Amino acid sequence: MTLALRFAARSDIGLLRSNNQDSAFAGPHLLVVADGMGGHAGGDIASSVAVAHLAPLDDEAHGPDDALHELGRAMDEAHDELLARVEDNPELAGLGTTVTAILRAGNKLAMAHIGDSRAYVLRDGVLSQVTTDHSFVQHLVNTGKITAEEAERHPQRSVLLRVLGDFDMDIVPDFSVREARAGDRWLLCSDGLSGVVSAETIAETLAEVTDLDSCADQLVQLALRGGGPDNVTVVLGDLVEVDSLPDGGGPTMGTQVVGAAATDRHRPTRGGSGAAGRAAELTAQTTTPREPLDEEVPPPRRLVRRLLLALGVVLVLAGLTAAGRWGWEWTQKQYYVGVDDGAVVIYRGIPQTVGPVDFSQVVETSGLLVEDLPSYVQDRLEQTIPATDLPDARDRVRALRTEVQGG
């Protein structure tokens, strides 16, 4: 039995973003989705670099073991390029991307995955999520701290523990080999789809809309109707048995590149003339243009730090004015998990210092050594892990302790 792949790829900027940081590739042997992060000057570059290194793998010269090796090599090379780009241009520091890729090798599928973009397979009418999100809330679900339903509404659901980024350490993707079965429909998507559209609706759409192009378009439209808060990227792949197909029913020809890696990366949203399109148009009319016009909104964490820095300056200059006292009291109601003298500790305050004024202090030590944690967790701690309050900070420390214990 000879299998072939039909495919379709779509990407949309969404209704609230000013540029597309997602990239995707679809070809007869390779499907890839990459969701970039790091602001206008980083996320689109990171996802494009990942796709650029993976795209040459779209050929038939792979056995299953070779395919896994090639996926790993391509991701390592993309990692090296990201490091080199940040070294040459420090303003890109903090860029990164998720990667979910499937490489067909005969009747097997080699998969590489890092981050929270997802792969699903619809088999015999049942939709299954194949990948596991490398996110903080998924870790809480895995360790029984919260339920899957609670994870969907958790304020830290966008915090990732693993990405392909500019940190100088080994990347740790998930690699696997799976059966390629005729009749399967695969979906790779960024969280612009999975974070907005329910799994039930996705499954219903995949099952009912048989035409691949129409199905991909409809999935994007569902995300836009749900508010389109993020870039939306969808790659579909149908595995078909070539020998049993009528003339003209074979695999898709050529390749498709969409999103930040595509030549039409600046195209407007497909929101159209409906409510979604009107919302996008209204947003554009009420937003003050910036230079360049497609500059991305600063990432929330970076924006918060800038605001906190400004607040700190005000506090130092204002001394003991009423505004200064209120600001100081506000900072002392904040908590985060960080590092002190090689150990994991809980801080009260904000991770900011202005002149002689330090806006945080250690309130609890955990006895947990940073060196005992996986490298990607160490990197996350260096950036600090925000918490809503002291009990929440303690929960995060317990999750890190579980990581050490192999939970």
Secondary structure as UniProt FT lines:
FT   STRAND          3..12
FT   STRAND          22..26
FT   STRAND          30..37
FT   TURN            40..42
FT   HELIX           43..54
FT   HELIX           55..57
FT   HELIX           64..88
FT   HELIX           90..92
FT   TURN            93..94
FT   STRAND          96..97
FT   STRAND          99..105
FT   TURN            106..107
FT   STRAND          108..114
FT   STRAND          118..123
FT   TURN            124..125
FT   STRAND          126..129
FT   HELIX           136..142
FT   TURN            143..144
FT   HELIX           148..153
FT   TURN            155..158
FT   STRAND          164..165
FT   STRAND          174..179
FT   TURN            182..183
FT   STRAND          185..189
FT   HELIX           191..194
FT   TURN            195..196
FT   HELIX           199..208
FT   HELIX           212..225
FT   TURN            226..227
FT   STRAND          232..241
FT   HELIX           242..244
FT   TURN            247..248
FT   STRAND          256..259
FT   TURN            260..261
FT   TURN            263..266
FT   TURN            270..273
FT   HELIX           275..286
FT   TURN            293..294
FT   HELIX           300..318
FT   TURN            319..320
FT   HELIX           322..331
FT   TURN            332..333
FT   STRAND          335..340
FT   TURN            341..342
FT   STRAND          343..354
FT   TURN            355..356
FT   STRAND          357..369
FT   HELIX           370..372
FT   HELIX           375..383
FT   STRAND          385..387
FT   HELIX           390..404
FT   TURN            405..406
//
